[in-house]
Amino acid sequence: MDRFPFPADLISAQQQWHDTYRALAAPRPRHTTELRRRLLALSVRIQWHPFWATPAGRTPAARVELRQRTAEGRTRVAA
């Protein structure tokens, strides 16, 4: 059972953030300006998501768990 009930759109935005970050971190990435703008837009969407105003979202542990849950899911898919 998940400790925090993250909304699907927040999980999706965090997964997209990880994907965009990896694309930007690749050696000699193409379209760096577009990737940076996308990373910034996703960061804003994640930061100001209404979930963080709920009791479950007010703890710093919720943000950490969101990042860990979405990052480990992506590394398993890539492996």
Order of alpha helices (4+ residues) and beta strands (2+ residues): alpha-alpha-alpha
